[in-house]
């Protein structure tokens, strides 16, 4: 579209250059309303004529202006121009607008993606095969009997049509009309025309009858049996089709198409005006649209997409908050209407996607890795599809995952998808804890390093021990990665190259805690388990330790705030209220329109909001793996691990490892080795004292280990001046004891609040 300033741009620029703003102006543009207001609001009193005589007598009758210039005036008494009368710059030029324009894709997304292209071809082949098979099955049992039954009627219909054609019966109505209206000339013309037609058609009919009789006698008495069969089949087919009633066709449809109304701008405008947003409603009432379409409404996947600019001050969250009203205005099911923000545009850009079918009626989503031989966990794990049918995947490396929902909404099925994705990478060490006792993850026990299933105290204790061991593992990995050369580990985080070096023991470790509320709310083990999990989440992310936590009771008692506040990947299926919604998806998610409360119980099972995997939260329908599919994946994962020698722990029958020694508290231990009289202390001295206090835990620690361990607790290191054992004064990294006591007080206060 041509920009309205294109024609005037050059003229405006030349005019601006020729205009000298410093020269004397021939005239000034004054806003009279502002000038009158400025004069009326002046608080300076008029001068007293008796004390300040004026040399100009005519000036005595007028009040003088204030000495201070008004906001609309310059220092020399003239009004200040706010907007230039001559535009010096008319905006971005043509080239700049072209550079900043958005280029549409040359090829559709499904054509550029190998997976989507294969999926599209597979669907097309499946559709064609279904159609062929549907009709092939019905040919001998439905279509042929119908043809044979309708053939006599078709033969009679054919003879009747030939007879009516030969006597020109189709013109009889017109001849009767002219005779009734006494149109003699027209009637005579039509009669002569009929006579000519009948003579010719009777000759052709007689010749055709003689030919048909001869052909019939030849087929009956002189033709080969195969020819007779073919002739009979052709006759039955032809007369059967001719004898079919208009309302009873021979074949039925193999696929019934769903008739969906096309989404148009008028429909969208009316629907948006009905959802109760004042700016849109008032604009529509004045005869305006209220919204602006920035691109044509187009097909995207199994639905329609409309790109809309909302009025000033209205955000996509305001529309998402009224999704039910919008669905009513569009006359579509709630599961078909999905308003989203565009992360690549301004905050007022809305992407309205309206599907042909309710997302809950999509059926079971096939997992992309269901038939894969292996998978690299450093790549994203396929998770499901969004309402537009686009594949959605979850990154696991350098992330932790929190999944929450009400019972029966697909939480454990989501966990199973992530666990199977990790299992297909033979370098991943699996620690699986299913604290519900229903055996949902039993198929993966054969490839797990640690595994437990149950809700009894022994199973809870086992899961708590796993967190203690993971905490110790995080500390070990922090020390190990510190020693790696810079060329191998420049960013101080686990990479594929590091994971493949088995001697380093820095391979990815995925720990799943399903129904984690039974662990964190346990009277005996819950408190320490929560602290350990929080420590692992904060520090283990870059060290290849991944926690996947799933709960059906997301509240402050069963899910400590230190955990929910630091998890990076969140998936929330149906929950009951705002508190539960924000516990899983983060503070203010409900206020911003990301509401898992809008999902319908049971109907929308498997649908949820996925946050952290992309720029904005997105609705995802997760893939589903039943026990048989999970078993097949587990067997492939087992074969991979056997081939590469990465089986360990429970998978090879080793006894479960237990946490060494009693539970410990890092902050309490540091406070124990740093007396109250020592206000500042070096980290290297803390490490030495901790190693002496608990050698089985802190043995080998150095100052940098202390720095890394205290950082998640909010204790920062700083330069501390002190004296070495040799009496030399120097400055080294250390902590202030007051910061330690503050961190302990805040932690204990949070525990009490929880």
Buried (B, 14 or more C-beta within 10 A) or exposed (E): EEEEBEEEBEEBBEEBEEEEEEEEEEEEEEEEEBBEBBEEEBEEEEBEEEEEEEEEEEEEEEEEBBEEBBEBBEEEEEBEBEEEEEBEEBEBBEEEEEEEEEEEEEEBBBEEBEEBBEBBEEEEEEEEEEEEEBBEEBEEEBBBEBBEEBBEBBBEBBEEEBEEBBBBEEBEEEBEEBBEEEEEEBBEEBEEEBEEBBEEBEEEBEEEEEEEEEEEEEBEEEBEEEEEEEBEEEBBBBBBBBBBEEEEEBEEEEEEEEEBEEBEBEBBBEBBBBBEBEBBBEBBEEEEBBBEBBEEBEEBBBBBBBBBBBBEEBBBBBBBBBBEBBBBBBEBBBBBBBBBBBEEBEEBBBBBBBBBBBBBEBEEBBBBBBEBEBBBBBBBBBBBBBBBBBBBBBBBBBBBBBBBBBEEBBBBBBBBBBBBBBBBBBBBBBBBBBBBBEEBBBBBBBBBBBBBBBBEEEBBBBBBBBBBBBBBBBBBBBBBBEEBEEEEBEEEBBBEEBBEEEEBEBBBBBBBBBBBBBBBBBEEBBBBBBBBBBBBBBBBBBBBBBBBBBBBBBBEEBBBBBBBEBBBBBBBBBBEEBEBBBBBBBEEBBEBBBBBEBBEEEBBBBBBBBBBBBEBBBBBBBBBBEEEBBBBBBEBBBBBBBEEEBBBBBBEEEEEEEBEEEBBEBBEBBBEBBEEEEEBBBBBBBBBBBBEBBEEBBEEBBBBBBBBBBEBBEBEBEEBEBEEEEEEEEEBBBBBBEBBBEBBEEBEEEEEEB
